[in-house]
């Protein structure tokens, strides 16, 4: 019965007081847990977009993402190059018809006539440097490749 009385006295007194060295060790352990060395998760800001990108990278293979990017940029390039207005398209069509006249002369062997047609296109389409450059380069190449007269 004496053992039972001792237990009741200990329960009423509360937990056993911690000695000073143990108390400080416990505090040091808590600080170690709180001050975990900075890892990737601690030093980077992980927003929703970052997590979404990581999930998508895990779901879709890298080559699939590359194919999507290449397709996107190809289509953007396509839209960028087809931004001509209807009036500019008609003008380009007119140039092609007139240029074809010179090309057909060239194929028939009339280089002098073809050069004259190409040179007449240069001032007519001077406001569009790309078109006039085509005519100028073709006329210069014909002048440089032969005598300029009929074969």
Long-range contacts (C-beta under 8 A, 24 or more apart in sequence): 91-125, 91-128, 92-131, 95-121, 95-125, 95-131, 98-124, 99-134, 99-135, 99-138, 102-135, 102-138, 106-142, 109-150, 109-151, 110-150, 111-142, 111-146, 111-147, 111-148, 111-149, 111-150, 111-151, 112-148, 112-149, 112-150, 114-142, 115-139, 115-142, 115-143, 115-148, 118-142
